[in-house]
């Protein structure tokens, strides 16, 4: 173990320990250890895995802090891996010299607005465990190419950029679990311009990742989880967002989860699942645009300033067994689908808890210019003006649902509203409380509804 104090580091929070830490990297055994203390560095500590062999960075049970006063990453770990996760593509030097760089039990803080925490490129099987990064720009920054990353039990907190940033990286297999990722101005987890497969985000608390606590209310839009695959050369597939608490304060253009894809025939199957999360308190809680093949199930999605779930220009989205509501009259609720097709909404509950409806005037479930949408087994209560509001939709099917205004003094205009133009719409075997409004140019067949 290479104790940085034995290489001249003071760890007193006053003396610049950059050269001592570099000396420990160059002459040590690869196990870089920071005893309890505060270590100032002013330049990036570059660690070449190819030169050093297996590398670990560790502190003493979380009592060790490294403060970065310069620009750029505090630590840059670089390897030579250009293969995939397939064992046959991994060169012997990677197994011998570079595999599983590990960072654990250490805290990083920034004293420079352009300081980052950790930057990784060309690594194989890197592990972060028990790490805190705060007051940096980006917490953990993955660039170029990496494989098989594990991030667990970490705190990526109050950084001016992104907590975990997948930035134009080719990365397959990354697990993010049991971590707090909060108060980062440009997002909690953000994927941009990248090719990513097998991204698992499970069991985390991901909250308040916007500009409010940074004093920059005019900041660019952000999200707790932001996946942007609209770049021509990017694609993000095989994603699980499961069992997290994902909450925020509402911010202009913000979302708790935002997934943006190309929305054309070039898009591959998304294979994305959002399951079993508590999601709330942003402009749009979940915003999907241009996606193909997404499942949203078993979530509690509450309190927005626009929509709980907004789906635009998308196909094959399955929405099942979610609970949509708002917990305060100042917020909104509901779901909206625009220019989307081949989607299902089943087993969901929608509830407006305010007496007078939403300030936006939105109905609980809205559809515009959609085709082949099945709405089955849902319960929509106290929607104002309507439970379901459909405009210019065809092949819309509403079956086995309950749409009612159960207040003593009903405020809803009706259960269903069909406007614009449309063909082959059907409403069958529902319990409907209130009027069904159908414009003359919309074809809607009604069958065995209780009204």
N, C-alpha and C positions, 0 to 999 in steps of 0.2 A: 504494500500500500504506500502510495506517494503522498505523505503528509505535506501540504503546501508550506506549513510553518518550518519544516526542516529544509526547505529550499529558500527561506528568507522572508516569507510572508508574515506580516504582523497581525493582521486580523483585528486591528483596533478601530477601524472606521475612519482613520485619519491619513495614514500613510498609503500611498498608491502601491498596490501589490501586483500590478500587471506583470512586471518582469519576473517576479518571484513565481507567479503562477505559470508563466510561460516556461520558466526553467524546470518546474516540476513536470510539465507536459513533455518537454524535450528529453529530460534525463531520468524521469521516473519510470515506474513499471506499468503504467497505463491505468492504474486504479487511483484516480485523482481525488484526494480526500481533504475536505475543509473541516477542521475541528470547529467547535463552537466559537463564534465570533462574527465580526463584520468586515468583509474584505472589499476594498475599493479597487476597481479596475477602470482604466480609461480607454482601452482599445480592445478589439475583438481577440478572444482566445481561440485561435484556429487549431483544430485537432484533426489531423489527417489519419484516418483509420488505417489506411494502407501502410503508412510509415510506422505507426505506433502499435499496431496489433490490437487485440481486444481492449476496449476503453470503457471505463466507468467514471462517472462524476458523482460524488456523494457528499452529503453533509452529515452532521452528527445529530441524528434523531430530530431533524427539523430546526435545530438551534443555530444553524449556519446560514449567513446571508451574504450574497455577493451583490454589490451595488455598482452598476455600470454608469459611468459619468460621460462616456464618449458616445459617438454615433455608431450605428450598426449593431449586429447581434453581440451579446455578451459572449456566447459560445457558438462557434460554427463547427459542426461535425460533418465531415465530408468523406465519402467513400467512393469506390470505383464500380459499384454494382450497376450493371446495365442490363441485367437479365430480368426475369419475371419472378413470381413466387414458386415456379416449378423448380424442384431440386436440380433437375438436369441443366437448367440455365444458369446456375450459380457456380462461378469459377472457384477452384480450390483456394485461391488467395482470399476470397471473401469469407469462406468458412474458417480459414486459418487466422486471418488478420482482422476482419471487419465485422463479423456477425455480432448481433445483439449489443450495440452500444447502449449503456444504461445510465440514466440520470435518476437519482433518488434522494429524498430526505434533505432537500436544500431549497432555499428561497432566493429569488432574484428580484431586485428592485432597480428602477431606472431614475437617473438624475439628468437625463437628456431627452428632449422630445423626439429625437430620432434614434433612440436606443431600442433594440429588440432584445427578447430573451434568448431563445434558442433557434438557430437556423440549421436545418438538416437537408443535405443533398447527397444522393448516391448511397444511402444507407440501406442496410438489410436487417430487419428484425430489431429496430430500436425500441427501447422501453423507457417510459417516464412513469415514475411511481412516487407519490408523496412529494410532489414538486409544487411550489408556489411561484407565480410570476405576477408582479404588480407594478403599476406606474411605468410600464414600458410602452412602446408602440404596439408591436405584435408580441404575443406571449410565446407561442410555439409556431414557427414559420417553416412550412415544408415546401421546397422548391425543386424544380427540374425532375428528379426521379427518386423515388423511395419505395420500399416494399415492406409489408408486414409490420406496421407500427402499432404499438400498444400504449395507450395513455389511460392511467387509472389513478384514482385517489389524489387528484391534483386540484389546485386552486389557480385558475387563470382569472385574475380579478383586477378590475379598474385600470385597464390599459386603454391608451388613446386610440389604438387601432383595433385589431381583431384578437380575440383570445387564442383560438386555434385557426390558423390561416393556411388553407391548401391553395397555393398561389401558382397557377400554371405548372402544376406538377403532374407527372405520370405516376400514379400511386394505386396499387391494388392491395387490399387487405389492411384496413385500419380499424381498430376497436377503441372507442372512447367510452369509459364507464366510470361510475361512482365518483364523479368530479363536480366541483362547483365552477361554473363558467359564467361570470356575472360582471355587470357594469363596464363592459368593454364598448367603447364608443362606436366602432364600426362593425360590431357583430360578435356573437359568442363563438360560433363555428361558421366559417365562411369558405366556400369553394368557388373559385373563379378560374375560367380559362383552362380547365384541367381535364385530364382523363382519369377518372376514379372508378374503381370497382370495389365492391364489398366494404362499404362504409357502415359500421355499426355504432349507433349512438344510443346507449342504454344506461338507465339508472342514474341520470345526472340531474342536477339542479342548474338550469340555464335561464338566467333572469336579467332583466333591466339593461340589456345591451343596446343602449342608444345614447344620445347626446346629453340627456337631462342632467346627469351628475357630473358632466364635464363642462357645463356652462356654455354649451354651443347648441342652442335650440334650433339654429338654421342648418344643422349638419345634414349631410346627404342621408337618404333613407337607409334603414338598416333592419336587421332581424336577429333574433336569437340564433336561428339556424338559417343560413342563406346559401342556397345551391344554385349557381348560375351556369348553365351549360349552353348559353346562346352563342358563344363564340363558335365559328365554323369548325374549328379543330377540337372542340371539347365535347365530352360526353360523361355523364355520371349515371351509373346504373348499379343495381343490387345494393340498395340502401335500406337499412332498418333504423327507424327512430321509435324507440320503444321504452315505455315505463319511465319517462322523464317528467319533471315539473318544468314547464316552459312558460314563464310569465314575464310581464313587462309593465312599463308605463307607456301610454299611447304616444306615438311620435309621428310627425308628418311623413306619409308614405311608408310607415313601418309595418312590420309583420312579426309574429312569433316564429312562424316557419314560412319561408318563401322558396319555392322551387320554380325556376325559369328554364324552359327548354326551347328548342328551335321552333316547334309547332309546325313542322313541314314533314314531307315524306322521308327526309334524311334521318329523322330521329330513330334511334333503336328503341326496343322495349325498355321502359323505365325500370320496371321491377323494383318499385319503391313501396315500402310499407310504413305507415304512421299509425302506431297501435298503442293503446293503453296509457296515454299521456294525459296530464292535466295542463291545458293550454289556455291562456287568457290575457286580457287587458292590453291589446295593441289595436292599431287602426284596423288591420285585418289579422285575425288570429292565424289562419292558414290561407296562404295565397299560392295557387297553382296556375301557371301560364304556359301553354304550349306543351303540356305533359302527355305522356302516353303510357298507360299501364301503372296506375298508382292505386293502392288500397289504403283507406282511412277508416279505422274501426276501433271501437271500444274506448274512445276518448271522451273526456269531459272538456268541452270547448265553450268558453264563457266570455262575456263582456268585451265588446269591441266598440270602436267608434265608426266602423263601416260595416264589416261582415265578419261573422265567426268563420265562415268558409267561403272563399271567393275562387271560383274555377273559371278560367278563360281559355278559349281556343284549345281545348283538350279533348282527348279520346280515352275510352276504356278506363274510366275512374270509377272505382267501387267505394261507395260511402255506406258503411253499415254499423248499426248499433252504437251510434254516438249520441251524446246528450248536449244539446245546444240551449243556452240560456244567458241571461244577464243577471247580475246580482245587485245592480244599482240603477235607478231611473236615468242617471246621467249617461249611461252607456247603451249600446245597442246589442242586437242579436240577429241571428238568421244566416241563411245560406243563399248564395247567388251563383247560377251557372250561366255563362255567356258564350255563344258560338261554340258549343261543345256537343259531342255526340257519343252514343254507345256507352252511356253511364248508368249506374244504378244507385238509388238512395233507398236503403231498407232498414227497418227496425230502429229508426232514429226518433228521438223526442225533441220537439221544439217548443219552447215556452217563453212567452213574453210576460215578465212579472210586473210591468207597469200598467196602471189603469188606462192611460191615454195613448198607448202605443209609442213607437220610437220617434225621436226628433227627426230622423231621416225620412220618415213616412214609408219605410220599407216593409213589405210583407215578410212572413217568416221564411218562406221558400220561394225564390224568384228564379224564373228561367227566361232567357231571351235568345231567340235565334238558335234554338237547340233542336236536335233530332235524335230519335231513338233513346229516350230517357225513361227508365222504369222506376216508379216511386211506389214502394210496397211496404205495408205494415208499419207505417209511421204514425205518430201521434203529434198533432200540431194544435196547441192551445193558446187562445187569447191573442191571435194575430190581428194586427191592425195595419193596413186596411183589410188584408186577406190572409188566409192560411197559405194558399198557393196562388201565385200570380205568374201566368205564363203569357209571353208575347212572342208572336211569330214562331211558334213551335209546331213541329210535326212528329208523328209517331211517339207522342208523349202518353204514357200509360200510368194511371193512378189507381191502385187497387189495395183493398184491405186496410185502409187507413182511417183514422179518426181525426176530423178537423172540426174544432168546436171553439166557441167562446163561452166559457163557463162562468163568467162574472154575472152578478145579479142584474146589472145594467150593461147589456152588450154594447161593445164599441166597434166590433168588426162590421165591415160593409158586407162581407160574405165569406163563404168557405173557399170558393174557387173563382178565379178571374182569368178568362181567356180573351186576349186581344190580338189585333193585327191579322195575319193570315196564317193558315195551317191546315194540314190534312191528317186524317187517320189517328186522331187523338181519342183516347178512351178513358172513361171514369167508371169503375165497376166495383161493387161490393164494399163500399165505404160507408161509414157513419159521418154524415155531414150536417153541421149546425150552421144554418145561414144560407144565403142565396148562392146560386151558381150563375155567374155572368158569362155569357158567350157572345162574342162579336159575330156579326153576320158572315164574315168571310173565314171563320174558323170552323173546321169540321170537328165536332166532339160527339162521340156516342156515349150515352149514359145507360148503365145497366145495373139493376138491383142495388141501388144505393138507398140507404135509410136517411131520410131528411125530415 
